[in-house]
């Protein structure tokens, strides 16, 4: 399905409501983090906004704010929600490269 084609269930009113909800959550994150010098983590933002880690992480990603906040305790133990796709890609790359000979010149004809 083309990403530019709206879903059939999507209506202008529903799209506008989603946009307002995203803007509201972004403001709540900004309002909480700014006076603290962005020295907050994902868990604190979730607690303050009463939203899921996925919702907060998405706003942080969309706004480019992810690097501003500090890693949460779960991220320090390697259970970061936002890093999961990156880790998965790294694992696939390692598996693909593990089957190659160390001297790649042997592959060149």
C-alpha positions as a Markdown table, in Angstrom:
| # | Residue | x | y | z |
|---|---|---|---|---|
| 1 | Unk | 0.0 | 0.0 | 0.0 |
| 2 | Unk | 1.3 | 3.4 | -0.9 |
| 3 | Unk | 2.2 | 5.5 | 2.2 |
| 4 | Unk | 0.8 | 8.6 | 0.7 |
| 5 | Unk | -2.7 | 7.1 | 0.2 |
| 6 | Unk | -4.8 | 7.6 | 3.3 |
| 7 | Unk | -6.3 | 4.6 | 4.9 |
| 8 | Unk | -10.1 | 4.2 | 4.3 |
| 9 | Unk | -10.9 | 4.6 | 8.0 |
| 10 | Unk | -9.0 | 7.9 | 8.0 |
| 11 | Unk | -11.0 | 11.0 | 7.9 |
| 12 | Unk | -9.9 | 14.6 | 8.0 |
| 13 | Unk | -11.5 | 15.0 | 11.5 |
| 14 | Unk | -9.7 | 11.9 | 12.8 |
| 15 | Unk | -6.3 | 13.0 | 11.2 |
| 16 | Unk | -6.7 | 16.4 | 12.8 |
| 17 | Unk | -7.5 | 14.8 | 16.2 |
| 18 | Unk | -4.4 | 12.7 | 16.0 |
| 19 | Unk | -2.3 | 15.7 | 15.1 |
| 20 | Unk | -3.7 | 17.6 | 18.1 |
| 21 | Unk | -2.9 | 14.7 | 20.4 |
| 22 | Unk | 0.7 | 14.5 | 19.1 |
| 23 | Unk | 1.1 | 18.2 | 19.5 |
| 24 | Unk | -0.3 | 18.1 | 23.0 |
| 25 | Unk | 2.0 | 15.2 | 24.1 |
| 26 | Unk | 5.0 | 17.0 | 22.5 |
| 27 | Unk | 4.1 | 20.1 | 24.5 |
| 28 | Unk | 3.8 | 18.1 | 27.7 |
| 29 | Unk | 7.2 | 16.5 | 27.1 |
| 30 | Unk | 8.8 | 19.9 | 26.3 |
| 31 | Unk | 7.1 | 21.6 | 29.3 |
| 32 | Unk | 8.4 | 18.9 | 31.8 |
| 33 | Unk | 11.9 | 18.5 | 30.3 |
| 34 | Unk | 12.9 | 22.1 | 29.6 |
| 35 | Unk | 13.1 | 23.4 | 33.2 |
| 36 | Unk | 15.1 | 20.3 | 34.1 |
| 37 | Unk | 17.7 | 20.9 | 31.3 |
| 38 | Unk | 16.4 | 17.8 | 29.6 |
| 39 | Unk | 18.0 | 15.7 | 32.4 |
| 40 | Unk | 15.1 | 13.3 | 32.4 |
| 41 | Unk | 14.6 | 9.8 | 31.1 |
| 42 | Unk | 11.9 | 8.0 | 29.2 |
| 43 | Unk | 10.3 | 6.5 | 32.3 |
| 44 | Unk | 10.0 | 10.0 | 34.0 |
| 45 | Unk | 8.4 | 11.4 | 30.9 |
| 46 | Unk | 5.9 | 8.5 | 30.7 |
| 47 | Unk | 5.0 | 9.0 | 34.4 |
| 48 | Unk | 4.5 | 12.7 | 33.9 |
| 49 | Unk | 2.5 | 12.5 | 30.8 |
| 50 | Unk | 0.7 | 9.2 | 31.7 |
| 51 | Unk | 1.4 | 7.8 | 28.3 |
| 52 | Unk | 3.0 | 4.6 | 27.1 |
| 53 | Unk | 6.8 | 4.4 | 26.4 |
| 54 | Unk | 6.0 | 3.8 | 22.8 |
| 55 | Unk | 3.9 | 7.0 | 22.5 |
| 56 | Unk | 6.5 | 9.1 | 24.2 |
| 57 | Unk | 9.4 | 7.5 | 22.3 |
| 58 | Unk | 7.6 | 8.2 | 19.0 |
| 59 | Unk | 7.2 | 11.9 | 19.8 |
| 60 | Unk | 10.9 | 12.1 | 20.9 |
| 61 | Unk | 11.9 | 10.6 | 17.6 |
| 62 | Unk | 9.6 | 12.8 | 15.5 |
| 63 | Unk | 10.8 | 15.9 | 17.2 |
| 64 | Unk | 14.5 | 14.9 | 17.2 |
| 65 | Unk | 14.6 | 15.1 | 21.0 |
| 66 | Unk | 15.8 | 11.5 | 21.7 |
| 67 | Unk | 19.4 | 12.5 | 22.1 |
| 68 | Unk | 18.5 | 15.3 | 24.6 |
| 69 | Unk | 17.2 | 13.0 | 27.3 |
| 70 | Unk | 19.4 | 10.6 | 29.4 |
| 71 | Unk | 19.1 | 6.9 | 29.0 |
| 72 | Unk | 16.7 | 5.2 | 31.4 |
| 73 | Unk | 17.6 | 2.3 | 33.7 |
| 74 | Unk | 16.1 | -0.2 | 31.3 |
| 75 | Unk | 18.1 | 1.2 | 28.4 |
| 76 | Unk | 21.3 | 0.9 | 30.5 |
| 77 | Unk | 20.5 | -2.9 | 30.7 |
| 78 | Unk | 20.0 | -3.2 | 27.0 |
| 79 | Unk | 16.2 | -3.3 | 27.0 |
| 80 | Unk | 15.7 | 0.0 | 25.1 |
| 81 | Unk | 12.4 | 0.2 | 23.2 |
| 82 | Unk | 13.8 | 2.6 | 20.6 |
| 83 | Unk | 17.0 | 0.6 | 19.9 |
| 84 | Unk | 15.3 | -2.7 | 19.1 |
| 85 | Unk | 15.2 | -2.2 | 15.3 |
| 86 | Unk | 18.8 | -1.1 | 15.2 |
| 87 | Unk | 20.0 | -4.1 | 17.3 |
| 88 | Unk | 18.0 | -6.4 | 15.0 |
| 89 | Unk | 19.6 | -4.9 | 11.9 |
| 90 | Unk | 23.1 | -5.3 | 13.5 |
| 91 | Unk | 22.4 | -9.0 | 14.3 |
| 92 | Unk | 21.3 | -9.7 | 10.7 |
| 93 | Unk | 24.4 | -7.9 | 9.4 |
| 94 | Unk | 26.7 | -10.0 | 11.7 |
| 95 | Unk | 25.1 | -13.2 | 10.6 |
| 96 | Unk | 25.5 | -12.3 | 6.9 |
| 97 | Unk | 29.1 | -11.3 | 7.4 |
| 98 | Unk | 30.0 | -14.4 | 9.5 |
| 99 | Unk | 29.7 | -16.6 | 6.5 |
| 100 | Unk | 32.2 | -14.7 | 4.4 |
| 101 | Unk | 35.9 | -15.5 | 4.3 |
| 102 | Unk | 38.1 | -13.1 | 6.2 |
| 103 | Unk | 40.1 | -12.3 | 3.1 |
| 104 | Unk | 37.4 | -11.0 | 0.8 |
| 105 | Unk | 39.9 | -10.8 | -2.2 |
| 106 | Unk | 39.2 | -14.5 | -2.7 |
| 107 | Unk | 35.7 | -13.6 | -3.8 |
| 108 | Unk | 36.9 | -11.2 | -6.5 |
| 109 | Unk | 37.3 | -12.9 | -9.9 |
